[in-house]
Amino acid sequence: MSNSKDPHPAAGETRTTFVPPRHIESDELLGDSNQVFILHAGQMYTLRRTRENKLILTK
């Protein structure tokens, strides 16, 4: 096993790089609508904003 600080992983090892999650405002996704459809891995999901301003994701 190689040291995690080693810039060159040993043969057969892969190094993963941490990518921080993106922050997206819900208004950017929903716009003027209260729902948006999201296609993920061939499945359709609905993200909607309720009257109480909560978000619900359904399949």
Secondary structure, DSSP 8 states (H G I E B T S, - for coil): ---TT-SS--TT-------------HHHHHTTSSEEEEEETTEEEEEEE-TTS-EEEE-
